[in-house]
Amino acid sequence: PELDANVTVGPDGEILLPKIGRLAVRGWAPETVRDTIRARYARFLRSAAVDVAVLRRVGVFGEVRQPNLYFVDLTVSL
């Protein structure tokens, strides 16, 4: 349970993972990120379940009920 985390790539292109620390992933393909995280967690777990989702940041502003920045899956049409 202490390794269960949802992380977001920061503006510096890095993620912060429990037990592993910072990992620079800017410019990496999602598959590379997934495989690297699995390899690093292999020290702690026999079979790490790692999912990587690429999200699009969408700003919704103006006369709407909840203006904000939202993260949506790339498959969602806008």
All heavy atoms as a GROMACS GRO file, in nm:
protein
  610
    1PRO      N    1   0.081  -0.123   0.000
    1PRO     CA    2   0.000   0.000   0.000
    1PRO      C    3   0.083   0.127   0.000
    1PRO      O    4   0.044   0.225  -0.058
    1PRO     CB    5  -0.083  -0.012   0.128
    1PRO     CG    6  -0.087  -0.157   0.158
    1PRO     CD    7   0.042  -0.214   0.102
    2GLU      N    8   0.201   0.126   0.065
    2GLU     CA    9   0.281   0.249   0.069
    2GLU      C   10   0.342   0.283  -0.066
    2GLU      O   11   0.390   0.393  -0.087
    2GLU     CB   12   0.390   0.240   0.176
    2GLU     CG   13   0.505   0.152   0.136
    2GLU     CD   14   0.536   0.041   0.234
    2GLU    OE1   15   0.449   0.005   0.312
    2GLU    OE2   16   0.649  -0.008   0.230
    3LEU      N   17   0.342   0.189  -0.159
    3LEU     CA   18   0.396   0.214  -0.292
    3LEU      C   19   0.289   0.254  -0.393
    3LEU      O   20   0.320   0.285  -0.507
    3LEU     CB   21   0.472   0.091  -0.343
    3LEU     CG   22   0.592   0.047  -0.260
    3LEU    CD1   23   0.655  -0.078  -0.320
    3LEU    CD2   24   0.694   0.158  -0.246
    4ASP      N   25   0.163   0.250  -0.351
    4ASP     CA   26   0.052   0.286  -0.440
    4ASP      C   27   0.049   0.437  -0.455
    4ASP      O   28   0.038   0.509  -0.356
    4ASP     CB   29  -0.079   0.234  -0.382
    4ASP     CG   30  -0.195   0.251  -0.478
    4ASP    OD1   31  -0.170   0.274  -0.597
    4ASP    OD2   32  -0.310   0.239  -0.432
    5ALA      N   33   0.063   0.486  -0.577
    5ALA     CA   34   0.068   0.631  -0.596
    5ALA      C   35   0.023   0.669  -0.736
    5ALA      O   36   0.045   0.595  -0.832
    5ALA     CB   37   0.210   0.681  -0.574
    6ASN      N   38  -0.041   0.783  -0.745
    6ASN     CA   39  -0.067   0.848  -0.873
    6ASN      C   40   0.025   0.968  -0.878
    6ASN      O   41   0.022   1.052  -0.789
    6ASN     CB   42  -0.212   0.895  -0.883
    6ASN     CG   43  -0.308   0.781  -0.899
    6ASN    OD1   44  -0.283   0.688  -0.972
    6ASN    ND2   45  -0.421   0.788  -0.831
    7VAL      N   46   0.110   0.974  -0.978
    7VAL     CA   47   0.205   1.084  -0.988
    7VAL      C   48   0.187   1.156  -1.120
    7VAL      O   49   0.140   1.100  -1.218
    7VAL     CB   50   0.351   1.036  -0.972
    7VAL    CG1   51   0.374   0.975  -0.836
    7VAL    CG2   52   0.388   0.936  -1.080
    8THR      N   53   0.224   1.282  -1.120
    8THR     CA   54   0.214   1.367  -1.238
    8THR      C   55   0.354   1.419  -1.270
    8THR      O   56   0.429   1.455  -1.179
    8THR     CB   57   0.119   1.485  -1.212
    8THR    OG1   58  -0.009   1.432  -1.175
    8THR    CG2   59   0.104   1.572  -1.334
    9VAL      N   60   0.386   1.423  -1.397
    9VAL     CA   61   0.515   1.480  -1.438
    9VAL      C   62   0.511   1.630  -1.410
    9VAL      O   63   0.419   1.700  -1.453
    9VAL     CB   64   0.542   1.454  -1.587
    9VAL    CG1   65   0.673   1.518  -1.629
    9VAL    CG2   66   0.545   1.305  -1.616
   10GLY      N   67   0.609   1.678  -1.337
   10GLY     CA   68   0.616   1.819  -1.303
   10GLY      C   69   0.669   1.903  -1.418
   10GLY      O   70   0.714   1.851  -1.521
   11PRO      N   71   0.665   2.035  -1.402
   11PRO     CA   72   0.714   2.124  -1.507
   11PRO      C   73   0.862   2.104  -1.539
   11PRO      O   74   0.908   2.138  -1.648
   11PRO     CB   75   0.688   2.264  -1.453
   11PRO     CG   76   0.636   2.250  -1.316
   11PRO     CD   77   0.613   2.105  -1.287
   12ASP      N   78   0.935   2.045  -1.444
   12ASP     CA   79   1.077   2.018  -1.466
   12ASP      C   80   1.101   1.886  -1.538
   12ASP      O   81   1.215   1.847  -1.563
   12ASP     CB   82   1.151   2.018  -1.333
   12ASP     CG   83   1.095   1.917  -1.233
   12ASP    OD1   84   0.994   1.849  -1.265
   12ASP    OD2   85   1.151   1.906  -1.122
   13GLY      N   86   0.992   1.812  -1.572
   13GLY     CA   87   1.004   1.686  -1.642
   13GLY      C   88   1.036   1.569  -1.552
   13GLY      O   89   1.078   1.463  -1.599
   14GLU      N   90   1.014   1.585  -1.422
   14GLU     CA   91   1.046   1.479  -1.327
   14GLU      C   92   0.921   1.429  -1.255
   14GLU      O   93   0.822   1.502  -1.243
   14GLU     CB   94   1.146   1.528  -1.222
   14GLU     CG   95   1.282   1.560  -1.278
   14GLU     CD   96   1.382   1.596  -1.170
   14GLU    OE1   97   1.342   1.622  -1.054
   14GLU    OE2   98   1.502   1.600  -1.201
   15ILE      N   99   0.930   1.304  -1.209
   15ILE     CA  100   0.827   1.248  -1.122
   15ILE      C  101   0.893   1.209  -0.991
   15ILE      O  102   1.015   1.186  -0.986
   15ILE     CB  103   0.756   1.127  -1.185
   15ILE    CG1  104   0.854   1.018  -1.225
   15ILE    CG2  105   0.672   1.169  -1.304
   15ILE    CD1  106   0.790   0.891  -1.280
   16LEU      N  107   0.815   1.203  -0.885
   16LEU     CA  108   0.866   1.163  -0.753
   16LEU      C  109   0.790   1.038  -0.711
   16LEU      O  110   0.668   1.043  -0.695
   16LEU     CB  111   0.846   1.276  -0.652
   16LEU     CG  112   0.894   1.249  -0.510
   16LEU    CD1  113   1.044   1.219  -0.508
   16LEU    CD2  114   0.863   1.369  -0.420
   17LEU      N  115   0.862   0.928  -0.697
   17LEU     CA  116   0.802   0.799  -0.667
   17LEU      C  117   0.842   0.750  -0.528
   17LEU      O  118   0.958   0.768  -0.487
   17LEU     CB  119   0.844   0.695  -0.771
   17LEU     CG  120   0.802   0.724  -0.914
   17LEU    CD1  121   0.879   0.637  -1.010
   17LEU    CD2  122   0.654   0.700  -0.928
   18PRO      N  123   0.748   0.687  -0.455
   18PRO     CA  124   0.784   0.630  -0.325
   18PRO      C  125   0.896   0.527  -0.340
   18PRO      O  126   0.900   0.451  -0.436
   18PRO     CB  127   0.654   0.561  -0.280
   18PRO     CG  128   0.545   0.622  -0.360
   18PRO     CD  129   0.608   0.665  -0.489
   19LYS      N  130   0.990   0.527  -0.247
   19LYS     CA  131   1.104   0.435  -0.241
   19LYS      C  132   1.210   0.458  -0.349
   19LYS      O  133   1.324   0.421  -0.332
   19LYS     CB  134   1.060   0.288  -0.249
   19LYS     CG  135   0.974   0.243  -0.137
   19LYS     CD  136   1.058   0.190  -0.025
   19LYS     CE  137   0.969   0.123   0.079
   19LYS     NZ  138   1.036   0.102   0.201
   20ILE      N  139   1.173   0.517  -0.462
   20ILE     CA  140   1.267   0.537  -0.573
   20ILE      C  141   1.322   0.678  -0.573
   20ILE      O  142   1.439   0.701  -0.598
   20ILE     CB  143   1.200   0.506  -0.708
   20ILE    CG1  144   1.165   0.357  -0.716
   20ILE    CG2  145   1.289   0.546  -0.824
   20ILE    CD1  146   1.088   0.317  -0.839
   21GLY      N  147   1.237   0.774  -0.545
   21GLY     CA  148   1.279   0.913  -0.547
   21GLY      C  149   1.247   0.979  -0.681
   21GLY      O  150   1.156   0.937  -0.753
   22ARG      N  151   1.325   1.079  -0.717
   22ARG     CA  152   1.302   1.155  -0.841
   22ARG      C  153   1.352   1.077  -0.962
   22ARG      O  154   1.456   1.012  -0.958
   22ARG     CB  155   1.373   1.288  -0.835
   22ARG     CG  156   1.315   1.381  -0.732
   22ARG     CD  157   1.361   1.524  -0.755
   22ARG     NE  158   1.306   1.610  -0.654
   22ARG     CZ  159   1.183   1.660  -0.658
   22ARG    NH1  160   1.104   1.631  -0.757
   22ARG    NH2  161   1.138   1.738  -0.562
   23LEU      N  162   1.274   1.090  -1.070
   23LEU     CA  163   1.309   1.026  -1.197
   23LEU      C  164   1.278   1.125  -1.308
   23LEU      O  165   1.164   1.170  -1.321
   23LEU     CB  166   1.228   0.897  -1.214
   23LEU     CG  167   1.254   0.813  -1.338
   23LEU    CD1  168   1.398   0.763  -1.341
   23LEU    CD2  169   1.158   0.695  -1.341
   24ALA      N  170   1.380   1.161  -1.386
   24ALA     CA  171   1.362   1.255  -1.497
   24ALA      C  172   1.307   1.178  -1.617
   24ALA      O  173   1.372   1.085  -1.666
   24ALA     CB  174   1.493   1.322  -1.533
   25VAL      N  175   1.186   1.214  -1.664
   25VAL     CA  176   1.121   1.141  -1.772
   25VAL      C  177   1.085   1.229  -1.891
   25VAL      O  178   1.020   1.183  -1.984
   25VAL     CB  179   0.994   1.068  -1.720
   25VAL    CG1  180   1.030   0.965  -1.616
   25VAL    CG2  181   0.892   1.166  -1.667
   26ARG      N  182   1.129   1.353  -1.892
   26ARG     CA  183   1.097   1.444  -2.003
   26ARG      C  184   1.142   1.384  -2.136
   26ARG      O  185   1.256   1.341  -2.151
   26ARG     CB  186   1.164   1.578  -1.983
   26ARG     CG  187   1.132   1.677  -2.096
   26ARG     CD  188   1.211   1.807  -2.081
   26ARG     NE  189   1.196   1.869  -1.952
   26ARG     CZ  190   1.105   1.963  -1.922
   26ARG    NH1  191   1.023   2.006  -2.014
   26ARG    NH2  192   1.098   2.014  -1.802
   27GLY      N  193   1.050   1.379  -2.232
   27GLY     CA  194   1.082   1.330  -2.365
   27GLY      C  195   1.078   1.178  -2.380
   27GLY      O  196   1.100   1.127  -2.488
   28TRP      N  197   1.049   1.105  -2.272
   28TRP     CA  198   1.042   0.960  -2.279
   28TRP      C  199   0.907   0.915  -2.332
   28TRP      O  200   0.804   0.976  -2.304
   28TRP     CB  201   1.062   0.898  -2.142
   28TRP     CG  202   1.200   0.910  -2.085
   28TRP    CD1  203   1.302   0.988  -2.129
   28TRP    CD2  204   1.248   0.842  -1.969
   28TRP    NE1  205   1.411   0.973  -2.048
   28TRP    CE2  206   1.381   0.885  -1.949
   28TRP    CE3  207   1.194   0.753  -1.881
   28TRP    CZ2  208   1.459   0.837  -1.846
   28TRP    CZ3  209   1.271   0.706  -1.776
   28TRP    CH2  210   1.403   0.746  -1.759
   29ALA      N  211   0.906   0.806  -2.404
   29ALA     CA  212   0.780   0.744  -2.447
   29ALA      C  213   0.713   0.681  -2.324
   29ALA      O  214   0.782   0.638  -2.231
   29ALA     CB  215   0.807   0.636  -2.551
   30PRO      N  216   0.580   0.677  -2.322
   30PRO     CA  217   0.510   0.616  -2.206
   30PRO      C  218   0.557   0.474  -2.176
   30PRO      O  219   0.569   0.436  -2.059
   30PRO     CB  220   0.363   0.618  -2.249
   30PRO     CG  221   0.354   0.729  -2.348
   30PRO     CD  222   0.486   0.731  -2.420
   31GLU      N  223   0.587   0.396  -2.278
   31GLU     CA  224   0.633   0.259  -2.257
   31GLU      C  225   0.768   0.256  -2.185
   31GLU      O  226   0.794   0.170  -2.101
   31GLU     CB  227   0.644   0.183  -2.390
   31GLU     CG  228   0.513   0.169  -2.464
   31GLU     CD  229   0.475   0.295  -2.543
   31GLU    OE1  230   0.563   0.380  -2.571
   31GLU    OE2  231   0.356   0.310  -2.573
   32THR      N  232   0.854   0.350  -2.218
   32THR     CA  233   0.986   0.358  -2.154
   32THR      C  234   0.971   0.396  -2.008
   32THR      O  235   1.039   0.341  -1.922
   32THR     CB  236   1.075   0.461  -2.227
   32THR    OG1  237   1.085   0.424  -2.364
   32THR    CG2  238   1.213   0.468  -2.166
   33VAL      N  239   0.881   0.490  -1.980
   33VAL     CA  240   0.856   0.530  -1.841
   33VAL      C  241   0.806   0.408  -1.763
   33VAL      O  242   0.857   0.377  -1.654
   33VAL     CB  243   0.753   0.645  -1.833
   33VAL    CG1  244   0.717   0.676  -1.690
   33VAL    CG2  245   0.806   0.769  -1.904
   34ARG      N  246   0.707   0.337  -1.818
   34ARG     CA  247   0.650   0.220  -1.751
   34ARG      C  248   0.758   0.115  -1.723
   34ARG      O  249   0.770   0.065  -1.611
   34ARG     CB  250   0.540   0.161  -1.837
   34ARG     CG  251   0.471   0.040  -1.773
   34ARG     CD  252   0.391  -0.040  -1.871
   34ARG     NE  253   0.482  -0.092  -1.974
   34ARG     CZ  254   0.452  -0.098  -2.103
   34ARG    NH1  255   0.335  -0.055  -2.147
   34ARG    NH2  256   0.538  -0.147  -2.190
   35ASP      N  257   0.837   0.082  -1.824
   35ASP     CA  258   0.938  -0.023  -1.809
   35ASP      C  259   1.047   0.017  -1.709
   35ASP      O  260   1.096  -0.067  -1.632
   35ASP     CB  261   1.000  -0.057  -1.945
   35ASP     CG  262   0.900  -0.121  -2.040
   35ASP    OD1  263   0.793  -0.165  -1.993
   35ASP    OD2  264   0.930  -0.124  -2.161
   36THR      N  265   1.085   0.143  -1.710
   36THR     CA  266   1.187   0.191  -1.616
   36THR      C  267   1.136   0.184  -1.473
   36THR      O  268   1.208   0.141  -1.382
   36THR     CB  269   1.229   0.336  -1.651
   36THR    OG1  270   1.281   0.337  -1.784
   36THR    CG2  271   1.334   0.388  -1.554
   37ILE      N  272   1.011   0.225  -1.452
   37ILE     CA  273   0.953   0.220  -1.317
   37ILE      C  274   0.944   0.074  -1.271
   37ILE      O  275   0.980   0.042  -1.157
   37ILE     CB  276   0.816   0.288  -1.314
   37ILE    CG1  277   0.833   0.439  -1.337
   37ILE    CG2  278   0.746   0.262  -1.180
   37ILE    CD1  279   0.702   0.513  -1.357
   38ARG      N  280   0.899  -0.015  -1.357
   38ARG     CA  281   0.891  -0.158  -1.321
   38ARG      C  282   1.029  -0.211  -1.283
   38ARG      O  283   1.043  -0.284  -1.184
   38ARG     CB  284   0.837  -0.238  -1.438
   38ARG     CG  285   0.689  -0.234  -1.451
   38ARG     CD  286   0.644  -0.329  -1.560
   38ARG     NE  287   0.502  -0.315  -1.582
   38ARG     CZ  288   0.440  -0.348  -1.693
   38ARG    NH1  289   0.507  -0.397  -1.794
   38ARG    NH2  290   0.311  -0.332  -1.704
   39ALA      N  291   1.130  -0.177  -1.360
   39ALA     CA  292   1.266  -0.225  -1.332
   39ALA      C  293   1.317  -0.173  -1.198
   39ALA      O  294   1.379  -0.246  -1.121
   39ALA     CB  295   1.361  -0.183  -1.445
   40ARG      N  296   1.288  -0.046  -1.168
   40ARG     CA  297   1.335   0.011  -1.041
   40ARG      C  298   1.262  -0.049  -0.921
   40ARG      O  299   1.320  -0.068  -0.815
   40ARG     CB  300   1.317   0.162  -1.041
   40ARG     CG  301   1.391   0.232  -1.153
   40ARG     CD  302   1.519   0.296  -1.106
   40ARG     NE  303   1.591   0.354  -1.217
   40ARG     CZ  304   1.617   0.483  -1.230
   40ARG    NH1  305   1.577   0.568  -1.140
   40ARG    NH2  306   1.686   0.525  -1.334
   41TYR      N  307   1.132  -0.080  -0.939
   41TYR     CA  308   1.055  -0.140  -0.830
   41TYR      C  309   1.083  -0.290  -0.815
   41TYR      O  310   1.042  -0.350  -0.716
   41TYR     CB  311   0.906  -0.115  -0.846
   41TYR     CG  312   0.862   0.018  -0.787
   41TYR    CD1  313   0.801   0.113  -0.866
   41TYR    CD2  314   0.882   0.046  -0.654
   41TYR    CE1  315   0.763   0.236  -0.814
   41TYR    CE2  316   0.844   0.168  -0.599
   41TYR     CZ  317   0.785   0.262  -0.680
   41TYR     OH  318   0.747   0.382  -0.627
   42ALA      N  319   1.153  -0.350  -0.908
   42ALA     CA  320   1.185  -0.493  -0.899
   42ALA      C  321   1.268  -0.524  -0.775
   42ALA      O  322   1.266  -0.637  -0.726
   42ALA     CB  323   1.258  -0.538  -1.025
   43ARG      N  324   1.337  -0.425  -0.721
   43ARG     CA  325   1.413  -0.445  -0.596
   43ARG      C  326   1.320  -0.469  -0.478
   43ARG      O  327   1.359  -0.532  -0.381
   43ARG     CB  328   1.500  -0.324  -0.566
   43ARG     CG  329   1.606  -0.297  -0.666
   43ARG     CD  330   1.695  -0.183  -0.625
   43ARG     NE  331   1.623  -0.080  -0.552
   43ARG     CZ  332   1.678   0.031  -0.506
   43ARG    NH1  333   1.805   0.053  -0.526
   43ARG    NH2  334   1.607   0.120  -0.440
   44PHE      N  335   1.198  -0.416  -0.485
   44PHE     CA  336   1.105  -0.422  -0.372
   44PHE      C  337   0.990  -0.520  -0.395
   44PHE      O  338   0.932  -0.571  -0.300
   44PHE     CB  339   1.044  -0.283  -0.346
   44PHE     CG  340   1.146  -0.175  -0.332
   44PHE    CD1  341   1.168  -0.084  -0.434
   44PHE    CD2  342   1.222  -0.164  -0.217
   44PHE    CE1  343   1.262   0.017  -0.421
   44PHE    CE2  344   1.317  -0.064  -0.203
   44PHE     CZ  345   1.338   0.027  -0.307
   45LEU      N  346   0.954  -0.544  -0.522
   45LEU     CA  347   0.836  -0.623  -0.556
   45LEU      C  348   0.870  -0.728  -0.660
   45LEU      O  349   0.952  -0.705  -0.749
   45LEU     CB  350   0.726  -0.531  -0.612
   45LEU     CG  351   0.683  -0.414  -0.525
   45LEU    CD1  352   0.598  -0.317  -0.605
   45LEU    CD2  353   0.605  -0.466  -0.405
   46ARG      N  354   0.803  -0.841  -0.654
   46ARG     CA  355   0.822  -0.944  -0.756
   46ARG      C  356   0.759  -0.906  -0.888
   46ARG      O  357   0.814  -0.927  -0.994
   46ARG     CB  358   0.762  -1.076  -0.709
   46ARG     CG  359   0.842  -1.141  -0.602
   46ARG     CD  360   0.792  -1.281  -0.576
   46ARG     NE  361   0.847  -1.323  -0.449
   46ARG     CZ  362   0.781  -1.384  -0.356
   46ARG    NH1  363   0.655  -1.413  -0.373
   46ARG    NH2  364   0.839  -1.417  -0.244
   47SER      N  365   0.640  -0.851  -0.882
   47SER     CA  366   0.568  -0.816  -1.004
   47SER      C  367   0.494  -0.684  -0.982
   47SER      O  368   0.384  -0.683  -0.927
   47SER     CB  369   0.470  -0.927  -1.040
   47SER     OG  370   0.397  -0.891  -1.154
   48ALA      N  371   0.556  -0.576  -1.022
   48ALA     CA  372   0.496  -0.444  -1.001
   48ALA      C  373   0.396  -0.415  -1.112
   48ALA      O  374   0.425  -0.432  -1.230
   48ALA     CB  375   0.604  -0.337  -1.000
   49ALA      N  376   0.276  -0.373  -1.074
   49ALA     CA  377   0.175  -0.331  -1.171
   49ALA      C  378   0.191  -0.181  -1.191
   49ALA      O  379   0.170  -0.102  -1.099
   49ALA     CB  380   0.035  -0.364  -1.120
   50VAL      N  381   0.232  -0.142  -1.311
   50VAL     CA  382   0.256  -0.001  -1.341
   50VAL      C  383   0.174   0.036  -1.464
   50VAL      O  384   0.182  -0.028  -1.567
   50VAL     CB  385   0.405   0.026  -1.369
   50VAL    CG1  386   0.427   0.172  -1.407
   50VAL    CG2  387   0.490  -0.012  -1.249
   51ASP      N  388   0.093   0.139  -1.450
   51ASP     CA  389   0.017   0.193  -1.562
   51ASP      C  390   0.062   0.335  -1.586
   51ASP      O  391   0.076   0.413  -1.492
   51ASP     CB  392  -0.133   0.194  -1.533
   51ASP     CG  393  -0.191   0.054  -1.523
   51ASP    OD1  394  -0.150  -0.032  -1.603
   51ASP    OD2  395  -0.275   0.031  -1.436
   52VAL      N  396   0.084   0.370  -1.712
   52VAL     CA  397   0.123   0.506  -1.750
   52VAL      C  398   0.016   0.558  -1.844
   52VAL      O  399  -0.015   0.496  -1.945
   52VAL     CB  400   0.261   0.508  -1.819
   52VAL    CG1  401   0.293   0.649  -1.869
   52VAL    CG2  402   0.369   0.459  -1.723
   53ALA      N  403  -0.042   0.672  -1.808
   53ALA     CA  404  -0.145   0.733  -1.892
   53ALA      C  405  -0.100   0.873  -1.931
   53ALA      O  406  -0.060   0.952  -1.845
   53ALA     CB  407  -0.278   0.741  -1.817
   54VAL      N  408  -0.105   0.903  -2.058
   54VAL     CA  409  -0.072   1.036  -2.106
   54VAL      C  410  -0.200   1.117  -2.105
   54VAL      O  411  -0.301   1.079  -2.165
   54VAL     CB  412  -0.012   1.031  -2.249
   54VAL    CG1  413   0.018   1.170  -2.299
   54VAL    CG2  414   0.112   0.943  -2.250
   55LEU      N  415  -0.197   1.228  -2.033
   55LEU     CA  416  -0.314   1.314  -2.020
   55LEU      C  417  -0.289   1.449  -2.084
   55LEU      O  418  -0.177   1.499  -2.082
   55LEU     CB  419  -0.351   1.332  -1.872
   55LEU     CG  420  -0.379   1.204  -1.794
   55LEU    CD1  421  -0.407   1.238  -1.649
   55LEU    CD2  422  -0.495   1.128  -1.854
   56ARG      N  423  -0.393   1.507  -2.136
   56ARG     CA  424  -0.388   1.640  -2.195
   56ARG      C  425  -0.441   1.738  -2.091
   56ARG      O  426  -0.544   1.716  -2.028
   56ARG     CB  427  -0.476   1.643  -2.319
   56ARG     CG  428  -0.485   1.778  -2.386
   56ARG     CD  429  -0.579   1.775  -2.503
   56ARG     NE  430  -0.525   1.685  -2.606
   56ARG     CZ  431  -0.599   1.614  -2.689
   56ARG    NH1  432  -0.729   1.621  -2.684
   56ARG    NH2  433  -0.543   1.538  -2.779
   57ARG      N  434  -0.371   1.850  -2.073
   57ARG     CA  435  -0.417   1.953  -1.981
   57ARG      C  436  -0.506   2.048  -2.058
   57ARG      O  437  -0.465   2.104  -2.159
   57ARG     CB  438  -0.298   2.027  -1.921
   57ARG     CG  439  -0.337   2.127  -1.816
   57ARG     CD  440  -0.219   2.188  -1.749
   57ARG     NE  441  -0.125   2.240  -1.848
   57ARG     CZ  442  -0.003   2.278  -1.819
   57ARG    NH1  443   0.042   2.270  -1.698
   57ARG    NH2  444   0.075   2.326  -1.914
   58VAL      N  445  -0.628   2.066  -2.009
   58VAL     CA  446  -0.726   2.150  -2.077
   58VAL      C  447  -0.774   2.257  -1.980
   58VAL      O  448  -0.816   2.226  -1.868
   58VAL     CB  449  -0.847   2.066  -2.125
   58VAL    CG1  450  -0.952   2.155  -2.188
   58VAL    CG2  451  -0.802   1.959  -2.221
   59GLY      N  452  -0.768   2.382  -2.024
   59GLY     CA  453  -0.818   2.493  -1.942
   59GLY      C  454  -0.962   2.524  -1.979
   59GLY      O  455  -0.991   2.544  -2.097
   60VAL      N  456  -1.049   2.526  -1.880
   60VAL     CA  457  -1.190   2.562  -1.901
   60VAL      C  458  -1.216   2.687  -1.818
   60VAL      O  459  -1.213   2.683  -1.695
   60VAL     CB  460  -1.285   2.447  -1.858
   60VAL    CG1  461  -1.430   2.488  -1.877
   60VAL    CG2  462  -1.252   2.319  -1.934
   61PHE      N  463  -1.239   2.797  -1.888
   61PHE     CA  464  -1.257   2.925  -1.820
   61PHE      C  465  -1.375   3.000  -1.880
   61PHE      O  466  -1.429   2.960  -1.983
   61PHE     CB  467  -1.130   3.009  -1.830
   61PHE     CG  468  -1.011   2.942  -1.768
   61PHE    CD1  469  -0.915   2.881  -1.847
   61PHE    CD2  470  -0.996   2.935  -1.630
   61PHE    CE1  471  -0.806   2.817  -1.792
   61PHE    CE2  472  -0.887   2.872  -1.574
   61PHE     CZ  473  -0.792   2.813  -1.654
   62GLY      N  474  -1.413   3.108  -1.821
   62GLY     CA  475  -1.525   3.186  -1.872
   62GLY      C  476  -1.647   3.164  -1.784
   62GLY      O  477  -1.637   3.133  -1.667
   63GLU      N  478  -1.764   3.177  -1.842
   63GLU     CA  479  -1.887   3.162  -1.767
   63GLU      C  480  -1.929   3.016  -1.763
   63GLU      O  481  -2.022   2.973  -1.832
   63GLU     CB  482  -1.997   3.250  -1.829
   63GLU     CG  483  -1.968   3.398  -1.809
   63GLU     CD  484  -2.086   3.484  -1.849
   63GLU    OE1  485  -2.201   3.445  -1.821
   63GLU    OE2  486  -2.061   3.590  -1.908
   64VAL      N  487  -1.857   2.939  -1.682
   64VAL     CA  488  -1.885   2.798  -1.662
   64VAL      C  489  -1.900   2.773  -1.513
   64VAL      O  490  -1.857   2.853  -1.430
   64VAL     CB  491  -1.775   2.708  -1.721
   64VAL    CG1  492  -1.770   2.719  -1.873
   64VAL    CG2  493  -1.639   2.741  -1.662
   65ARG      N  494  -1.958   2.662  -1.479
   65ARG     CA  495  -1.984   2.631  -1.338
   65ARG      C  496  -1.856   2.611  -1.259
   65ARG      O  497  -1.843   2.657  -1.146
   65ARG     CB  498  -2.073   2.507  -1.330
   65ARG     CG  499  -2.143   2.497  -1.196
   65ARG     CD  500  -2.244   2.386  -1.196
   65ARG     NE  501  -2.366   2.436  -1.261
   65ARG     CZ  502  -2.465   2.362  -1.299
   65ARG    NH1  503  -2.458   2.232  -1.284
   65ARG    NH2  504  -2.571   2.414  -1.354
   66GLN      N  505  -1.757   2.541  -1.316
   66GLN     CA  506  -1.632   2.514  -1.244
   66GLN      C  507  -1.511   2.541  -1.333
   66GLN      O  508  -1.452   2.449  -1.390
   66GLN     CB  509  -1.629   2.369  -1.196
   66GLN     CG  510  -1.732   2.338  -1.089
   66GLN     CD  511  -1.723   2.195  -1.041
   66GLN    OE1  512  -1.679   2.106  -1.112
   66GLN    NE2  513  -1.765   2.173  -0.919
   67PRO      N  514  -1.471   2.668  -1.347
   67PRO     CA  515  -1.351   2.697  -1.426
   67PRO      C  516  -1.227   2.639  -1.358
   67PRO      O  517  -1.215   2.644  -1.236
   67PRO     CB  518  -1.347   2.850  -1.430
   67PRO     CG  519  -1.429   2.894  -1.314
   67PRO     CD  520  -1.529   2.786  -1.287
   68ASN      N  521  -1.140   2.580  -1.437
   68ASN     CA  522  -1.020   2.519  -1.380
   68ASN      C  523  -0.937   2.458  -1.492
   68ASN      O  524  -0.977   2.459  -1.607
   68ASN     CB  525  -1.059   2.410  -1.280
   68ASN     CG  526  -0.954   2.391  -1.172
   68ASN    OD1  527  -0.839   2.432  -1.189
   68ASN    ND2  528  -0.994   2.332  -1.061
   69LEU      N  529  -0.821   2.405  -1.456
   69LEU     CA  530  -0.742   2.321  -1.546
   69LEU      C  531  -0.779   2.177  -1.517
   69LEU      O  532  -0.783   2.135  -1.402
   69LEU     CB  533  -0.592   2.340  -1.522
   69LEU     CG  534  -0.531   2.467  -1.576
   69LEU    CD1  535  -0.386   2.477  -1.535
   69LEU    CD2  536  -0.542   2.471  -1.728
   70TYR      N  537  -0.808   2.101  -1.621
   70TYR     CA  538  -0.846   1.961  -1.608
   70TYR      C  539  -0.751   1.875  -1.688
   70TYR      O  540  -0.700   1.917  -1.791
   70TYR     CB  541  -0.990   1.940  -1.658
   70TYR     CG  542  -1.093   2.013  -1.577
   70TYR    CD1  543  -1.136   2.140  -1.615
   70TYR    CD2  544  -1.146   1.956  -1.463
   70TYR    CE1  545  -1.231   2.208  -1.540
   70TYR    CE2  546  -1.242   2.023  -1.388
   70TYR     CZ  547  -1.284   2.149  -1.427
   70TYR     OH  548  -1.378   2.216  -1.352
   71PHE      N  549  -0.729   1.753  -1.640
   71PHE     CA  550  -0.647   1.657  -1.712
   71PHE      C  551  -0.741   1.553  -1.772
   71PHE      O  552  -0.820   1.491  -1.701
   71PHE     CB  553  -0.546   1.589  -1.617
   71PHE     CG  554  -0.442   1.686  -1.569
   71PHE    CD1  555  -0.457   1.753  -1.449
   71PHE    CD2  556  -0.329   1.711  -1.645
   71PHE    CE1  557  -0.361   1.843  -1.404
   71PHE    CE2  558  -0.232   1.800  -1.600
   71PHE     CZ  559  -0.249   1.865  -1.481
   72VAL      N  560  -0.732   1.533  -1.903
   72VAL     CA  561  -0.818   1.438  -1.972
   72VAL      C  562  -0.735   1.344  -2.058
   72VAL      O  563  -0.627   1.379  -2.105
   72VAL     CB  564  -0.925   1.508  -2.059
   72VAL    CG1  565  -1.020   1.591  -1.975
   72VAL    CG2  566  -0.861   1.596  -2.163
   73ASP      N  567  -0.784   1.224  -2.075
   73ASP     CA  568  -0.719   1.124  -2.158
   73ASP      C  569  -0.709   1.173  -2.303
   73ASP      O  570  -0.797   1.244  -2.351
   73ASP     CB  571  -0.800   0.994  -2.150
   73ASP     CG  572  -0.728   0.878  -2.213
   73ASP    OD1  573  -0.725   0.872  -2.337
   73ASP    OD2  574  -0.674   0.796  -2.138
   74LEU      N  575  -0.605   1.134  -2.372
   74LEU     CA  576  -0.584   1.176  -2.510
   74LEU      C  577  -0.692   1.127  -2.604
   74LEU      O  578  -0.711   1.180  -2.713
   74LEU     CB  579  -0.448   1.129  -2.561
   74LEU     CG  580  -0.327   1.197  -2.499
   74LEU    CD1  581  -0.199   1.136  -2.554
   74LEU    CD2  582  -0.328   1.346  -2.524
   75THR      N  583  -0.767   1.024  -2.565
   75THR     CA  584  -0.872   0.970  -2.652
   75THR      C  585  -1.002   1.050  -2.645
   75THR      O  586  -1.090   1.029  -2.726
   75THR     CB  587  -0.902   0.822  -2.616
   75THR    OG1  588  -0.948   0.817  -2.480
   75THR    CG2  589  -0.778   0.737  -2.632
   76VAL      N  590  -1.011   1.142  -2.551
   76VAL     CA  591  -1.133   1.223  -2.535
   76VAL      C  592  -1.133   1.331  -2.641
   76VAL      O  593  -1.034   1.403  -2.661
   76VAL     CB  594  -1.138   1.286  -2.394
   76VAL    CG1  595  -1.254   1.382  -2.381
   76VAL    CG2  596  -1.147   1.177  -2.288
   77SER      N  597  -1.245   1.347  -2.710
   77SER     CA  598  -1.254   1.456  -2.807
   77SER      C  599  -1.307   1.580  -2.737
   77SER      O  600  -1.388   1.572  -2.645
   77SER     CB  601  -1.345   1.416  -2.923
   77SER     OG  602  -1.475   1.392  -2.877
   78LEU      N  603  -1.259   1.694  -2.781
   78LEU     CA  604  -1.299   1.820  -2.717
   78LEU      C  605  -1.382   1.902  -2.813
   78LEU      O  606  -1.360   1.906  -2.929
   78LEU     CB  607  -1.176   1.900  -2.677
   78LEU     CG  608  -1.082   1.830  -2.580
   78LEU    CD1  609  -0.957   1.911  -2.560
   78LEU    CD2  610  -1.151   1.804  -2.449
   0.00000   0.00000   0.00000
